[in-house]
Structure formats: C-alpha cells, structure tokens
Amino acid sequence: MKAGWSLKTLGQVCQLISGQHIKAKDYNTEVKGIGYLTGPSDFGPLNPIISKWTEKPKIKAKCGDILITVKGSGVGKINLLDQDEVAISRQLMAVRVTGADPLFIYAFLCSTFDHFQTVSTGAAIPGISREQVLGLQIAIPPLPEQQRIVGILDKAFEGIATAKAKAEKNLQNTRALFESHLQSVFTQRGQAWIDKRLQDVCVLQRGFDLPTRSRLPGKFPLVSSSGIIDTHNEGPIKGPGVTTGRSGSIGSVFYIEEDYWPLNTALYVKEFHGNDPKFV
C-alpha cells in the first residue's frame, strides 16, 4: 500500500441508510410529494430518473448519497443521487459518506458490482446484508489524493452525462414514433376490421389483496396500478397477461409475459375471448 494510504471498512467512513417499502396506494405518478425510488429500474447512467412520487415517505436519501441495490438481480448496481431528497424502497440502501470525498467512494463502489453479485445470497431473490456493505474494505488515500483522483474521473463523469442526455432524447423520439405508428394502425383499418365494445373483446377482473406482511420471496411479479413493484412466491394468473390501473395510476396499461399476481389496485384481463393478448 502506498505511503499515507490506510485500509478501512466502508462502515468507518460512511453511514448506511436502509430503505423501506411503501404501499402502492401511497405513491403516485402525478408528481405529488417527493420522488420515490423502488430499485435499479429507476437508475440512469449516473443519476436516478424519478418516475414515482409519494406524500407518505418513510426513509429518505439526500442529495450526494450513493444509492446501492441490495435486493434482486441488480444487487450491487449504484447511482449517485442528485435530488434534494427522495424516498427509497427496501430494495435500496443509501451510502452517506462522512469520512472521505463522496465521489471517491462512489468511484470505488462502481468497481464492486461483481463482488456483490458473487456474495449475494437467496435462490429466488438474491440479496446482500448491511454487514456485507459496511464491512467492505477500502484503501483510503489522504484527502488531496482523493480529490486528485476524482478530478481525473470528472472527465469520465462528464462523458456519462452527455451520453445520458442523448439516451433520454433518443427514448423520447422512440416513444413518439411508437405512439404515431400505433395511432396509424388503429385509424387506417383494413376491410375485415369490425367495431366491438371492449367487454366483447375481453373480461376485466379486479386484482387480489396481498398485504405486505403476507408477501413471500419468489419469482412471480406483483403488479399494481403502476406496474411491477415486487415479487411473490405465488402467481395465480397465467401469463401472458394484461393489466390496467383502477386506482392510483388509473389507465396505465402493462403487458406481463410470465405468470403473475395482480394486486387490488389493478384490473387484469381474465378472459381474452381468443384475442391476442399483445393486441389487447
């Protein structure tokens, strides 16, 4: 080890804040309250992208915190929070740096994905513990050296930010193109097309209650009015399936490939009457 450097655990230079689950009825997509991050699906190349909000936050992360995924297939994925504060789910923890340059710790954690993937446990839903994060060893140089290293990495971060902006623009263009094509499909109909009411095409059924305390680790998606929010050990509805929000995110539509559990904030298609689920 270089002179002046010291070997420490992450727990000696950081605090670790564990997230908590928020019920589907307590978050929204209408920008009411503060942002709510549920997992790595909300992560961007560098910073998270907020798509859900809540007026009933439980655990908050602050600007500058490093978010690390501690549950699910994305264990070890990280992002740097650039919002004033957000609520975080149980799939995430916030690393709050107290004894080093935060960007130096962020750069270090960027290199630990493979390590956490290896040490994660759980057959259905892999996970890592607080102890595994806090006990991670890191070589810490003096603060000026940390800042010099971060300065070198700043250029790389700028490149990531540029790529992020381009990716978001491309996504917007792709969505606009898809919506335009979808509109043309249903307005320029063929001669064999006929008009039917939705109730003649499929049967919608209310989803099932499943309190948080009753949810068990498993591979089957739990689908709320805002999409997949968790998994469970049972999937009573055979895939592929279609759901739509009946409360909360009303009208949001989701296509589910595998067997799943629709929650009571959603309606699911019980019967397709021989129609293609993707078309419906």
C-alpha positions in Angstrom: 0.0 0.0 0.0 1.2 3.5 -0.8 2.6 5.7 1.9 -0.2 7.8 3.6 -2.9 5.4 2.5 -4.9 3.5 5.1 -7.1 0.4 5.0 -10.5 0.9 6.4 -14.0 -0.6 6.2 -16.8 1.3 4.4 -18.5 1.5 7.8 -15.6 3.6 9.2 -16.2 6.3 6.5 -19.9 6.1 5.8 -23.3 5.8 7.3 -25.8 3.3 5.7 -29.5 4.0 5.5 -31.8 1.1 4.7 -34.9 1.8 2.6 -38.5 0.8 3.4 -41.4 -0.4 1.2 -44.2 2.0 0.5 -47.6 0.5 -0.3 -48.9 1.0 -3.9 -51.8 3.2 -2.7 -49.3 5.6 -1.1 -47.3 6.5 -4.2 -48.3 8.1 -7.5 -47.2 9.1 -10.9 -48.7 12.6 -10.8 -45.7 14.3 -9.2 -47.4 14.7 -5.8 -44.9 14.7 -2.9 -41.2 13.7 -3.2 -39.6 11.2 -5.5 -39.8 7.5 -4.7 -37.2 5.1 -6.0 -38.1 1.4 -6.0 -34.9 -0.2 -7.4 -32.3 -0.2 -10.2 -35.1 0.1 -12.8 -35.1 3.8 -11.7 -31.3 4.2 -12.2 -29.8 6.2 -15.1 -26.2 6.0 -16.3 -25.1 8.2 -13.3 -28.2 9.6 -11.5 -31.7 8.2 -10.9 -34.7 9.1 -13.0 -37.8 9.8 -10.9 -41.0 8.2 -12.2 -42.9 7.8 -8.9 -43.7 10.1 -6.1 -45.1 9.8 -2.6 -46.7 12.1 0.0 -46.0 9.5 2.7 -42.2 8.9 2.6 -40.7 6.5 5.2 -36.9 6.6 4.6 -35.3 9.4 2.8 -32.0 9.7 0.9 -30.3 13.1 0.5 -28.5 14.8 -2.4 -25.0 13.3 -2.6 -25.9 9.9 -1.2 -24.8 6.9 -3.1 -27.7 4.5 -3.8 -26.8 0.8 -3.8 -29.1 -2.0 -4.8 -29.2 -4.7 -2.1 -32.0 -6.9 -3.3 -32.9 -8.6 -6.6 -31.0 -9.4 -9.7 -29.4 -6.0 -9.8 -27.6 -6.4 -6.5 -24.6 -4.1 -6.4 -25.8 -1.6 -9.0 -25.3 2.0 -7.9 -26.3 5.6 -8.7 -25.4 9.0 -7.3 -28.4 11.0 -6.0 -28.7 14.5 -7.4 -32.1 15.3 -6.0 -32.6 17.2 -2.7 -34.3 14.2 -1.1 -36.2 11.1 -2.2 -37.8 8.2 -0.5 -36.2 4.8 -1.1 -37.6 1.3 -1.1 -36.3 -1.8 0.7 -34.5 -2.8 -2.4 -32.1 0.1 -1.9 -29.7 1.5 0.7 -28.2 5.0 0.8 -24.5 5.2 1.5 -23.9 8.6 3.2 -20.2 9.4 3.2 -18.8 11.1 6.3 -15.1 10.5 6.3 -13.9 10.8 2.7 -14.6 12.5 -0.6 -18.1 11.2 -1.6 -17.1 11.0 -5.3 -14.0 8.9 -4.4 -16.3 6.5 -2.5 -18.7 6.5 -5.5 -15.8 5.6 -7.8 -14.8 2.8 -5.6 -18.3 1.4 -5.4 -18.5 1.5 -9.2 -15.9 -1.3 -9.1 -17.7 -3.6 -6.6 -20.6 -4.8 -8.7 -19.1 -8.2 -9.5 -18.1 -8.7 -5.8 -21.6 -8.1 -4.5 -23.1 -10.3 -7.2 -20.8 -13.1 -6.0 -21.5 -12.7 -2.3 -25.3 -12.2 -2.6 -27.5 -15.0 -1.2 -31.0 -16.2 -1.8 -32.2 -18.6 -4.6 -35.3 -16.7 -5.6 -34.3 -13.1 -4.8 -30.6 -12.6 -4.2 -29.6 -10.0 -1.6 -26.8 -8.6 0.4 -26.8 -7.5 4.1 -25.9 -4.3 5.8 -22.9 -6.1 7.3 -21.6 -7.1 3.8 -21.8 -3.4 2.7 -20.4 -1.8 5.9 -17.6 -4.5 6.2 -16.3 -3.9 2.7 -12.6 -2.9 2.9 -11.3 0.1 1.0 -7.9 1.7 0.7 -8.2 5.4 1.6 -5.5 7.9 0.5 -5.1 11.4 2.0 -7.9 13.8 1.0 -5.8 15.8 -1.5 -5.0 12.5 -3.3 -8.7 11.5 -3.2 -9.6 14.8 -4.8 -6.9 14.4 -7.5 -8.2 11.0 -8.4 -11.8 12.4 -8.5 -10.6 15.2 -10.8 -9.3 12.7 -13.3 -12.6 10.9 -13.1 -14.7 14.0 -13.5 -14.0 14.0 -17.3 -15.4 10.5 -17.4 -18.5 11.6 -15.5 -19.0 14.5 -18.0 -18.9 11.9 -20.8 -21.5 9.9 -19.0 -23.8 12.9 -18.5 -23.6 13.7 -22.2 -24.4 10.1 -23.1 -27.4 10.2 -20.6 -28.8 13.3 -22.3 -28.5 11.7 -25.7 -30.1 8.5 -24.4 -33.1 10.4 -22.9 -33.6 12.3 -26.2 -33.5 9.0 -28.2 -36.0 7.5 -25.8 -38.4 10.4 -26.2 -38.1 10.1 -30.0 -38.7 6.4 -29.9 -41.8 6.8 -27.8 -43.2 9.5 -30.1 -42.5 7.3 -33.1 -44.2 4.3 -31.5 -47.3 6.3 -30.5 -47.5 7.7 -34.0 -47.3 4.2 -35.5 -49.9 2.9 -33.0 -52.3 5.7 -33.9 -52.0 5.0 -37.6 -52.6 1.2 -37.1 -56.0 1.9 -35.4 -57.1 4.7 -37.7 -56.2 3.1 -41.0 -58.1 -0.1 -40.6 -58.4 -2.9 -43.1 -61.7 -4.0 -44.7 -62.0 -7.0 -42.4 -61.9 -4.9 -39.3 -65.1 -4.7 -37.2 -66.1 -2.4 -34.3 -66.6 -4.1 -30.9 -67.0 -2.9 -27.4 -64.1 -3.8 -25.0 -66.4 -6.0 -23.0 -66.9 -8.2 -26.1 -63.1 -8.5 -26.6 -62.0 -9.3 -23.1 -63.2 -9.7 -19.5 -61.6 -7.4 -16.8 -61.4 -8.6 -13.2 -60.2 -6.8 -10.1 -56.9 -7.9 -8.7 -56.3 -9.7 -5.4 -55.5 -8.3 -1.9 -52.0 -9.2 -0.7 -50.8 -7.2 2.4 -47.1 -6.5 2.6 -46.8 -8.8 5.7 -48.1 -11.7 3.6 -45.7 -11.3 0.7 -43.0 -14.0 0.5 -39.8 -14.1 -1.6 -40.5 -15.7 -5.0 -40.2 -15.3 -8.8 -43.7 -14.1 -9.7 -44.2 -10.4 -10.3 -46.6 -8.4 -8.1 -48.4 -6.0 -10.4 -50.0 -2.8 -9.1 -51.7 0.1 -10.9 -48.2 1.4 -11.7 -46.7 -1.8 -12.9 -44.4 -4.4 -11.3 -43.5 -3.4 -7.7 -42.2 -6.6 -6.1 -42.3 -10.4 -6.4 -44.1 -13.2 -4.5 -43.9 -17.0 -4.3 -47.3 -17.4 -6.0 -48.5 -16.3 -9.4 -52.2 -17.3 -9.7 -52.8 -15.7 -13.1 -51.2 -17.4 -16.1 -49.1 -15.3 -18.5 -49.0 -13.6 -20.9 -51.4 -11.1 -19.3 -52.6 -7.5 -19.5 -53.3 -5.2 -16.5 -54.5 -1.6 -16.2 -54.7 0.7 -13.1 -58.1 1.0 -11.4 -56.9 3.3 -8.6 -53.7 5.3 -8.2 -52.2 5.2 -11.7 -55.6 4.9 -13.4 -55.4 3.8 -17.0 -51.8 2.8 -17.1 -51.5 -0.5 -19.1 -48.9 -3.3 -18.7 -48.2 -6.5 -20.6 -46.8 -9.3 -18.4 -45.1 -12.2 -20.1 -44.9 -14.7 -17.1 -47.4 -15.9 -14.5 -48.1 -13.1 -12.0 -50.2 -11.7 -9.1 -52.3 -8.7 -9.9 -52.9 -6.6 -6.8 -56.2 -4.9 -5.9 -55.2 -1.5 -7.3 -55.2 -3.1 -10.8 -57.7 -4.8 -13.2 -56.4 -7.8 -15.1 -57.7 -9.5 -18.2 -59.4 -12.6 -17.0 -60.5 -13.8 -20.5 -59.2 -12.7 -23.9 -62.0 -14.5 -25.9 -59.4 -15.9 -28.3 -57.8 -12.5 -29.0 -54.0 -11.9 -29.0 -53.0 -10.5 -25.5 -50.5 -8.2 -27.1 -53.1 -6.8 -29.4 -55.5 -6.2 -26.5 
